[in-house]
Amino acid sequence: MASRSGVNDFVLRFANVNGTGSASANTLFAKAVFRMGLPVAAKNIFPSNIQGLPTWYEVRVSEKGYLGRREGIDLLVAVNPQSMEKDIRSVAPGGYLVYDDSKQLPPEWRREDIRFLGIPMIRMGMEHFPEPRTQLLMKNVIYVGALTALLDLDPEVVKALLHDQFGEKEKLIAMNIKALELGRNYALEHFDCPLGLRLEKRDLNRGKIMVDGNTATALGALYAGATVAAWYPITPSTSVMDAFAAYCEEYRKDPVTGKNRFAIVQAEDELASIGVVVGAGWNGARAFTATSGPGISLMTEFLGLAYFAEIPAVVVNVQRGGPSTGMPTRTQQADLISSAYASHGDTRHVLLFPSDPGECFELTAQAFDLAERLQTPVLVMTDLDLGMNDHVCHAFSWKDDRSFDRGKVLGAEELEQLKTWGRYLDVDGDGITYRTLPGTHPQKGAFFTRGTSKDEYARYTEDNDAYKRNVDRLMVKWATAARLVPPPELLRCKGQPVAGMLYFGTTAHAAREARDQLAQEGIFVEGIRIRSLPFHEEVRAFLDRYDRVYVVEQNRDAQMRTLLIQELDVPNHKLIPVLHYDGFPIPADTIYQQIRQHWPAAVNV
């Protein structure tokens, strides 16, 4: 049997039971690979219950920097009896299975085309650690130790990570190192190490960090000057607020008095939380909330108020599987339409689409500038994969002299000089009016904020001409927003492109690899990564260049394709959907196969 082989290029999956502490050990492995200077991507696939159901942790190592999902498991570490039969079937031919052979596997589970590597993890844990809970936890570290030998993972790197993790807790450090060495020594004594799959140190992560998107988003909000946050707990966005609260405790306290210079409100529901954000934005604070699809559904009434009353607000939508409760711990990009047009009536919201934690940090910070400049809600559209998984990205950067864009806010001196002022009067022709903040001037600048129809001076009216002037002006502002939002990223190709590929968010990682796979067959596709709605003029120019554009997205109904048709009036036959919506991140193979399937109808290679 030919076994799989390769250096710094494989997919490893851990198959565990939720609630057994395996996530810490699996993350330890991924971070050790990163510290060896290798690009690595980790996906934690877990159930929405507290414990007891199967969970998987997938690690991709790619010296070429391909960090999207790839089909085919090269090495599986299987320690969950409930899912083991199915897990064994998932290993690619020629692959390896590391499993706990404290109990013998049923003969019918065995395969002739993969290599079985049994390690008595539970028995070793029971022999060397007295407490049952410790035995369970150390079993996970034992298999990490075995992997240091099987894959030639530097054990000193793992030990350094353990010291970083446990700090001064010498007893915990010693216990974990003991388990690590137990697994390593067993593998060295019983197997030919390393396997055909192995790791070699590189220096490919210089200037890069490994962090999850929710943490990066929270840090972006902090740097952007956010002082008010309101939320209601919901997977997978809760850790945004957890991280923001921790950063505020460290950096938003008055150094003299110790008093908080921030307000974080856990509201009774999502509708109340966006109400707090809108109220704070009206009062001049930079405020935001974090939620997911079900929360957006509940927030639509206040989002419509903020759009029509023109109040800044930032919403972070960490998308998950829907509809309804859907799959709370699976990823999708299925909230595009519900977020873009949230509320009844004619409403349009600015959306930003980060692809990695670096952009979570930068685009979240930019969202606050855009919200105030445009006086409107801005939604940062991440997803569970980006938000809750660790990703490799460039280290965050911030210029200390960077100033906040507060937009058109009139101060007391400016109000004093004005003879007349209308809250909804467009004097610059860009659709953006001048606003005031409460208490700015003792007599001037007051207006009545309302969600009902009004004229240019914020006076209630049901005059049809005044209403039409107002909503038409909002469309002028929408056109202005298209010039202010982040432009798309173009990816040229070496050959002559005959078609385009459009993608956004976390689909970018798999899309890059799929483009390279196509290029190897002489099929050259120019890529464009959308970073915002409204669409930048470069998006229209890109679509005009090709008769066929493949639109890659993680939802069933091709929602980005629908937005392109709606917003840019693109003929629908030009846009070919490439879809993936099973809750797992989209693999490059899926993109390649769907485009290849349509290709003969498009052009001759």
Disulfide bonds with the S-S distance in Angstrom:
none
